[in-house]
Amino acid sequence: MSKVPPLLEPLLGRLPPEAALVVVTSVLGASANWLVLRWVYALLGGRRREDEGEDGDGVAVVLVSFMRDEAFWREGGARMGLDLDAHARAGRFVLVDGLSALFAPRSAGPGGGGVLGSAGLDDVRRGIEDALGGVRGRATVLVVDQVDALLAAAGPGDGVTSLAVQNMLLSLRERVHATILTLAADDALLHGRRGATRLEREHAALVLSQAHAARAVVGLRMLDTGAARDVSGVVRVAVRADDDDDARRGGWAAADAMADVEYLYHVAGDGAVRVFERGA
């Protein structure tokens, strides 16, 4: 049985079009963890069979996480029946630990074993490029979890600005089939106000620039009416219409029907997720 919620199947169940950028936004209390895990699950083994390559290699995924460590993703995958280690041995998955680069002592260069050497953008870019070169598949999808954490945690000598991160992401996007980004979108970080800090301005510039460039934006937020026992939050999907036949053959013809839809979701204690319409 697929772990992909049926209502999200048009989006998660097919390989994104070539060069597509997907932005997933989250807020405090409405994490994107469950969605990222299910997207990785779908890309590595839960998608429709016609998306698999004739050579059987299928799609490769490089997951770069700046907010959660390796153990978190492996445990979450195991709870879904997704063996990330097996996919890694097959050359179809690489997990890059960016969290340690933000808080561990600086090393001389890119770290081994999927750990970035430092929070400097040059090290980050080289580390991700090395990971991209280590996977095998007819198409590679790059998933970057909370790259905005670099803005908040990098040191003053790391050269991390919104523009520098945007340029790095653009360079990486040229090397992969599609890119999925998760970014924090709390009101306090995005809504400019008098006296906003430099970090708030840089964060807003990064999130808004990526959202404007995205083919699809998936937003997670809390209920407007507050907490509910059987509802964890709201997921809104906005897919930009595209008449390009190549893009449609790439997989998202059905997703175009999700031009602007909104569902409720519930994450159970065991990690199971239910996505449903209001009133269901």
N, C-alpha and C positions, 0 to 999 in steps of 0.2 A: 504494500500500500504506500502510495506517494506521500511524502511529508509536506508537499507543496499545497497550501490551501487552494481549493478549486477556484475561488474568486480571483486569485492572483495568478492562476495558470496562464492566462494570455500574456502576462509580462514575464514571469519567472520560468515558464515552461518552454520557452524558445530562446535560441541563441540571439542576442542583440544584433542589430544590423552592424555592418562593418563601420568602424570609426565612431560608433555611437558612444555618447557620454551619458551615464545615468547618475543622478545625484539623489542620495537618500538623506533627508534631514531628520534630526531627532531633537528632543528637548529633555530636560531633566525630568525623570519619571516616565519617559516613553522612549526607552532605548531601542536602537536598531539591531541589537545583537541577534534576535530571533530571525529577523529578515535576512541579514547577511548569511547566517548559517543555512537557511533554506535556499538562498540563491546559489551558494556554493554547492549545496547538495544537488540542486537541479542541474547545474552546469556539469558536474562531475559524473552524474549517473541517473538523475531523475527526470531527464528531459525526454522529449519524444524521439523515437528511434531514427526518424528521418533526418535529425540534426547530426547524427553521428557520421564521421568520415568513412569513406569506403575502406580505408586502410585500418579501421578499427581504433585508431588513436584518439579520435574524438577531440574534445576540447580540453585545454590545459588551463589551470587557474593559478595565479600568483596572488596570494593574500598578504598584504602589508598592513600591520596593525600598530598604531601608535598609542592605543589606549588600553589594550588587553594583551595579556601574555600568551605564550604558546600553549600552556596548559589549559587555559580557558577554552580556546578554540578546539583543541583535541577532545576535551571532555564534552563540549557541546556537540561536536560531530558524533562522538560515540553514542550519545543518548539518542541520536536520530538514526543510528545504524550506519553512519558514514565513517569509514575507516580512512582517515586522512593519511596515516602512515603507509597504507597499501597504495594509495594513489601517488604518494611521494616516491615510493620505490618504483612505480611504473613510469615516473617522469611526467606525471600529469598534474602535480600539485607541489607548490613550494610555499611555505609559511615564513614570512620575514618579520622578525621581532624588532619593531621600531620603538617599543616602550622602553626597553633596556637602554637604547641609545640616548634617551632623554634624561635618564636619571642615574645611569652607571658612569663610572669614571671614563673619561675619554681615552680611546685607544688610538693606535697609529693610523688605522685605516679601516676599510670595511671589514666587519667581523666575519668569522667563519660560522658555518652551521646555521645560516639564515638569520644572523643577528647583525644589525647595522653597527658600524664602528663608532659613530658619533651622531650628534644631531646636526652637524654641518651639512648644508644642502648638497655639497659636492659628494660627501660620503653617502648621503641618503640616495642620491641619484645613481651613483655607481653600484651601491648595494642592490638596488632594485633592478638595475640593468643586468647585473650578474645573475639574479634570480630568474629574470626573463630568459636569459640564455641557457638556463639549466632545465627548462621544461621542454617536453616533446608533445606535439599535437598539431592538428591542422589549423587551429585557431587558439590564441591565448587571450584570456580575459583577465585584466588587472583589477583587483579589488583593493582599494586603499581605505582603511578604516581610520577615521578621525585624523586626517592629515592636518586639520586645524590645530591639533594639540601641539604641533611644532611651533606655531606662532606663540603659544603661551609658555612653553617650557624650554625652548631653545635659549642658549646663552647669547649675550650681546655680540660675541665674536663669531657667531655661526652664520651670519648673513641671511637670516630668515625673515623675509618680508612677504607681504601678500603678493606683490608682483613677482618676486623670485620664486615663490611656490607655484604660482600660475605658470610661469615659464617652464619650471621643472615638469609639471603635470602635462603640459602641452608636448614637451619633448618625449615623455614616456608614452603618451597616447599614440604617437607616431609609430611605436614599436609593437603595438598590440592590436588585436581585433576590436576590442571594446573595453571601456573602462567604467567601473562603478566606484563612486566616492560616497563615503558617509561623512556628514558634517553636522556640527551642533548648530541649531537655529533658534536658540532661546531668545526671547524678546530683548533681554538686556544686552545681548551681544550684537543684535542686528539693527535695532531702531536707534538711529543717530539722535543724540541729544546734546544740548550745550554742556560743554565740559567733559565730553566722552574721552576716554583714555586712548592712547595710541593703539593699544592692543585691541580695544573695541572697534576702532576704525579699520584696522588691518583685517580683523576677523570678518567684519561686515563686507569689506571689499572682496575678500576671497570667496565667501559663500555666494554673494550675489553674482560675481563674475562666472562662477561655475554653474549656477542655476540658469543663467541666461544662455550659456553655451550648451546646456543639456538637451538631449532628445527627450528624456523623461525625467520627471522629478517626483519622488515618492516622499511624502511628508508624514511623519509620525508625531502625534501630539496627545496630550491628555484630553479627557472629556471637558467640554466647556462648563458643564454643570458640576464638575468635581469628581471625586473618586466613586467607583461603583464596584460591588463585589464581583460581578461577572463580566466586567468590561475593563480591559487594561488601558485602552486608548483608541485613537482614531487613526486610520491610515488613509491618506488621500493620494491618488495616483493621477498625474497629469502627463499625458503623452502628446508631444507635438506632432501634428499631422504631417505626413510625408508622402508625397505622390511618387517618389522614386521607386521604380519597379525593382531595382536591385535591393533596396532596403526592405521592400516587402518580401522578396524571396529570401532575404536574410532572416526572416522570422517574425516580424512584428506586425504583419497585416492585421491579425486579430487584436493586437494590443492597441491599434489605432482606435478601436471602438471604446477603449478606456480613456478617451480624450480628457475627461475630468470626472472621476468617480471617487466616492468616499464610502469607506466601510468602517465597521467597528472590529476590534480584535481583542482576544483574551489569551493571555499566556498563563497556562496552568503551572502548578508547582512542579510537575514532572517535566516541564519544558514543552509539552504539547501546545500547539497554537490553533486557535479557531478564528477564522475571519468570516464575518457575516454582515448582512445588510441590517440597517436599522429596522426594528420591529420584528426581526426574525426570531 
